[in-house]
Amino acid sequence: MKFPEPLIEARLIRRYKRFLADVRLPDGTEVTAHCPNTGSMLGCQPDNARVWLSRSQNPKRKLAYTWELVEAAPGALACINTARPNAQARAAIEAGRISELAGYSEYQAEVRYGEEKSRIDLLLSGHEREPDAWVEVKNVTLEDSGQGFFPDAVTTRGQKHLRELMTRVTEGDRAVLFFVVNHTGIETVRPADHIDPQYGRLLRRACDAGVEVVAYRANLTRVGGGPSGRLALGESVPVILEV
């Protein structure tokens, strides 16, 4: 999986109103880019950070540029566009690169389900031996000393998703929490108990109830000093639940 066009390097000036970011292009021009991330982006918006943008050719768009990647720390890239992880996960599953979810032949996205009126990111079916798998995808970009943490802010929505997944297990299906690790410096993933302790407790309860948790890191590699634009998921990353 790749970005449709080469990315444009810039320097971050500031992010504000959640969805806006002022950046400076290589020729010195300052433009406002769309920031497709509703979270806190903790650790992913250092002052004057190198960022990479995609540019839309749609003349009707108010903002032509979209913020995609950031150099979150020296030598470490992170994808902050939360519209990407669902497609990353689906592409990897369909390609057979996610061993835990191999063997399914049918894929549906954004299926309504649950008593709390949720939408599941991916519903997998058509396996010869396994029941349907309800897959909730989360983007992990918060890093500290090689450890990745989720969430990066208190998430009542994420807590709701865990409750819904537990219900699917009680009804005989598989339920999977899929962490897409979009930060090249992350070696393990943990619940961010220091940010949202309730989410951490609920995640451990969900695992005890049979919800499966997997994590895979994106291959955000460098070419000629910049990112290659590759978003494909590669190796598995351990998920550590011990407090």
Disulfide bonds with the S-S distance in Angstrom:
none
